[in-house]
Amino acid sequence: MPTQLDALKQLSLVVADTGNLNAIRRYQPQDATTNPSLILKAFELPGYQALIDEVLASIKAEGSERQLQVEQAVDELAVAMGTEIARVVPGRVSTEVAARLSFDTQASIRKAQELIERYQHRGVSKERVLIKLAATWEGIRAAEVLEKEGIQCNLTLLFSEAQAQACFDAGVFLVSPFVGRVTDWYKQATGQDFTPETDPGVQFVRGVCQRVRQGGYDTVVMGASFRTTGQVLALAGCPRLTISPALLEELAASEGEVKRQVAMVSAGSPPPAPLTEPEFRWGHNQDAMANDKLAEGIRRFAEDQARLEDLIANRLADDH
């Protein structure tokens, strides 16, 4: 009997939510996603030390001012790690624009273009990369411009129907609605535990899939931020699922049938009129969970980015 992971791969495209090359090789996902938190973890993995030394040496040789060196090193390190991942996965690697730019459309566009240039310099075409942006109004507008330039995007930290609809309106390639963080909020707010079928995070992602079907949008839905394999399996059939190594290991160690829980057949009805900025902001504002988790997610990614910058600054200072 096949493992649950093998069975799941027949229904959804599996993406590794990690920068750990060993885990990626072991579970053979189609794509891989990264963020500042995962790069921070990878920064301390033995397998990346030679690459880190190479990147820092090249940045230091340019002789720029120290703060600029740190910023350049963060970007180059993210791209260097992404390049290593792209050699292992057959599909795409997602690389994130700094969270501190989440409310600056033009700066987000420039940073995305810079990241793509860095990838191309390392021999990775833009078709192999997804630029990750927070699903703020400004991030969605940046993605709209980038998509028209042929730079495809992954809109992350997605918690509300308004965010999802605005992403569909903008024609973004992929959205990452979160499961676990939604459920965390409702557990704390209500004191309840949930089964996979009653799980608010699972229900939210199913709703995003239904909205895609009904509107006939081309945007790919990728469920993210899983806490349990039960949540993962409750979304079997969602086009893509990005899963941590720990949960991939559980699925690979379990045998059993995996049934489709999400059907992606288009209903063919005309899509609604695109959301205006006031409609988006009001709709998102009316969802207390989404407001809390988007703001918290941006802060957490920014904190991890700052920690990564501190580590790099220390390494640059120590390397005489």
C-alpha positions in Angstrom: 0.0 0.0 0.0 1.4 3.5 -0.9 2.3 5.9 1.8 -0.1 8.8 2.6 2.5 11.1 1.1 2.6 9.2 -2.2 -1.2 9.1 -2.3 -1.4 12.8 -1.5 0.9 13.6 -4.4 -1.7 12.0 -6.7 -4.2 14.7 -5.7 -2.2 17.8 -4.9 1.2 19.2 -5.9 3.4 18.9 -2.8 5.7 21.7 -2.0 8.4 21.6 0.7 8.1 24.4 3.3 11.8 24.4 4.1 15.3 25.5 3.0 16.8 22.3 4.2 18.3 20.6 1.2 18.5 17.2 2.8 14.8 17.2 3.6 14.0 18.4 0.1 16.0 15.6 -1.4 14.4 13.0 0.9 10.7 13.9 0.2 11.1 15.0 -3.5 8.6 17.8 -3.6 7.8 19.6 -6.9 8.5 23.1 -5.5 10.0 24.7 -2.3 9.0 27.8 -0.4 11.3 29.9 1.8 10.8 32.9 4.0 13.1 34.8 6.4 12.3 32.4 9.3 13.4 29.4 7.2 16.5 31.1 5.8 17.4 32.0 9.4 17.2 28.3 10.3 19.2 27.3 7.2 21.8 29.8 8.1 22.9 27.5 10.9 22.9 24.3 8.9 26.4 22.8 8.2 25.5 22.2 4.6 25.2 26.0 3.9 28.3 27.3 5.6 30.6 27.2 2.5 27.9 29.0 0.5 27.5 31.6 3.3 31.3 32.2 3.4 31.4 32.6 -0.4 28.5 35.1 -0.5 29.9 37.2 2.4 33.4 37.2 0.9 32.1 38.4 -2.5 30.0 41.1 -0.8 32.8 42.3 1.3 35.1 42.5 -1.7 32.8 45.1 -3.2 33.9 47.5 -0.4 30.4 49.0 0.1 29.3 50.7 3.3 28.6 48.2 6.0 24.8 48.6 6.2 24.6 48.3 2.4 26.8 45.2 2.6 24.4 43.6 5.1 21.3 44.4 2.9 23.1 43.0 -0.2 24.2 39.9 1.7 20.7 39.1 2.8 19.4 39.3 -0.8 22.3 37.4 -2.2 22.2 34.7 0.4 18.4 34.2 -0.2 19.1 33.9 -3.9 22.2 31.6 -3.4 20.1 29.3 -1.2 17.2 29.5 -3.6 19.6 28.5 -6.4 20.8 25.5 -4.5 17.1 24.5 -3.9 16.3 25.0 -7.6 19.0 22.4 -8.5 17.1 19.9 -6.4 13.4 20.6 -7.1 12.0 20.2 -10.7 9.7 23.2 -10.2 10.0 26.6 -8.6 11.4 28.2 -5.5 9.7 31.0 -3.7 11.8 33.9 -2.4 10.4 36.6 -0.2 10.5 40.4 -0.5 11.5 41.9 2.9 8.5 42.2 5.2 9.4 45.8 6.0 8.4 46.7 2.4 4.9 45.3 2.8 3.3 48.7 2.6 5.5 50.2 -0.2 4.4 49.1 -3.7 7.3 50.7 -5.6 10.0 49.5 -3.3 8.5 46.0 -3.4 8.6 46.1 -7.2 12.2 47.2 -7.3 13.3 44.6 -4.7 11.5 41.8 -6.7 13.3 42.9 -9.9 16.6 42.9 -8.1 16.0 39.4 -6.8 15.2 38.2 -10.2 18.4 39.8 -11.6 20.4 38.1 -8.9 18.8 34.7 -9.8 19.5 35.3 -13.5 23.1 36.1 -12.7 23.3 32.7 -11.0 21.8 31.0 -14.1 18.3 30.6 -12.7 15.6 31.9 -15.1 12.6 33.9 -13.8 10.3 31.0 -14.8 11.8 29.0 -12.0 11.2 31.6 -9.3 8.1 32.9 -7.5 8.4 36.3 -5.7 6.7 36.1 -2.3 4.9 39.3 -1.2 2.6 39.9 1.8 -1.0 40.1 0.7 -1.4 43.8 1.7 -3.1 46.1 -0.7 0.3 47.5 -1.6 1.8 44.0 -2.0 -1.1 43.0 -4.3 -0.6 46.1 -6.4 3.1 45.3 -6.7 2.3 41.8 -7.8 -0.1 43.1 -10.4 2.8 45.1 -12.0 5.3 42.2 -11.7 2.9 39.7 -13.3 2.6 41.9 -16.3 6.4 41.9 -16.5 6.5 38.2 -16.6 7.6 37.9 -12.9 5.2 35.5 -11.2 4.3 36.0 -7.6 3.2 34.1 -4.5 1.0 36.2 -2.2 1.5 35.0 1.3 0.0 35.8 4.8 -3.4 35.5 3.3 -6.2 35.3 5.9 -9.3 37.0 4.5 -11.8 36.7 1.7 -10.9 40.3 0.7 -7.2 39.5 0.3 -8.1 36.4 -1.8 -10.4 38.3 -4.1 -8.0 41.2 -4.6 -5.3 38.7 -5.5 -7.6 37.1 -8.1 -8.5 40.5 -9.5 -4.8 41.3 -9.9 -4.1 38.1 -11.8 -1.4 36.8 -9.4 0.0 33.4 -10.2 -0.4 31.9 -6.7 -1.9 32.6 -3.3 -0.9 31.0 0.0 -3.9 31.0 2.4 -2.8 29.9 5.9 -4.4 27.1 7.8 -2.6 26.7 11.1 -2.4 30.4 12.0 -6.2 30.8 11.4 -6.9 27.8 13.6 -4.5 29.1 16.3 -6.5 32.4 16.5 -9.9 30.7 16.8 -8.6 28.3 19.4 -7.3 31.1 21.5 -10.5 33.2 20.9 -13.0 30.4 21.7 -11.0 27.9 23.8 -12.3 25.1 21.5 -10.5 22.3 19.8 -11.4 21.4 16.3 -11.6 18.3 14.2 -10.2 18.5 10.6 -13.8 18.9 9.3 -14.7 21.7 11.7 -11.2 23.3 11.6 -11.6 27.1 10.7 -8.3 27.1 8.9 -9.3 24.2 6.7 -12.7 25.8 6.0 -11.0 29.0 5.1 -8.8 27.4 2.5 -11.7 25.4 1.1 -13.5 28.6 0.7 -10.6 30.2 -1.2 -10.6 27.2 -3.5 -14.4 27.5 -4.1 -14.0 31.2 -4.9 -11.4 30.4 -7.5 -13.7 27.8 -9.0 -16.7 30.0 -9.1 -14.9 32.9 -10.7 -12.9 30.9 -13.2 -9.7 32.5 -12.1 -6.3 31.2 -13.1 -4.7 31.8 -9.7 -3.3 28.7 -8.1 -4.3 28.1 -4.4 -1.6 26.6 -2.2 -2.6 25.7 1.4 0.1 26.7 3.9 0.9 26.8 7.6 -0.2 23.4 8.7 -0.1 22.2 12.3 -1.2 18.5 11.8 -1.3 15.9 9.1 -5.1 15.9 9.7 -5.2 19.5 8.4 -3.1 18.5 5.3 -5.3 15.5 4.4 -8.5 17.5 4.9 -7.3 19.6 2.0 -6.3 16.8 -0.4 -7.1 18.0 -3.8 -6.2 21.6 -3.2 -3.9 22.4 -6.2 -0.8 22.8 -4.0 0.1 22.2 -0.4 3.3 23.5 1.2 4.3 21.2 4.1 7.0 21.2 6.7 9.6 18.4 6.9 8.1 17.1 10.2 4.7 16.6 8.6 6.1 15.3 5.4 7.9 12.7 7.5 4.7 11.7 9.3 2.9 11.3 5.9 5.7 9.3 4.5 5.7 7.0 7.5 1.9 6.3 7.3 0.1 4.1 4.9 -3.5 4.4 3.9 -5.9 5.8 1.4 -6.1 9.5 0.9 -9.5 10.8 -0.4 -10.0 13.9 -2.4 -11.5 16.6 -0.2 -11.3 19.6 -2.5 -12.6 19.5 -6.1 -11.3 22.2 -8.5 -13.8 22.0 -11.3 -14.8 25.5 -12.5 -18.4 26.5 -12.1 -18.1 28.9 -15.0 -20.1 31.7 -13.5 -18.9 35.3 -14.2 -16.5 36.7 -11.7 -17.6 39.7 -9.5 -16.4 43.2 -10.2 -12.8 43.9 -9.0 -12.6 45.2 -5.4 -11.8 48.9 -5.0 -9.2 49.9 -2.4 -11.9 51.1 0.0 -13.9 47.8 -0.5 -10.7 45.8 0.1 -9.8 47.7 3.3 -13.3 47.6 4.7 -13.7 43.9 3.9 -10.4 43.0 5.5 -11.0 45.3 8.4 -14.3 43.4 9.2 -12.4 40.2 9.8 -10.7 40.5 13.3 -8.7 37.3 12.8 -7.3 38.4 9.5 -6.4 41.8 10.8 -4.5 40.3 13.8 -2.7 37.5 11.8 -1.6 39.6 8.9 -0.1 42.3 11.2 1.5 39.6 13.4 2.8 37.7 10.4 4.5 40.8 8.9 6.0 41.7 12.3 7.4 38.1 12.8 8.9 38.0 9.3 10.5 41.4 9.9 11.9 40.3 13.2 13.5 37.2 11.7 14.8 39.4 8.8 16.4 41.7 11.5 17.9 38.7 13.3 19.3 37.4 10.0 20.8 40.8 9.3 22.4 40.9 12.8 24.0 37.5 12.2 25.3 38.6 8.8 26.7 41.9 10.3 28.5 39.9 13.0 30.0 37.5 10.4 31.1 40.4 8.2 32.7 42.1 11.3 34.5 38.9 12.4 35.8 38.1 8.9 38.9 40.4 8.6 
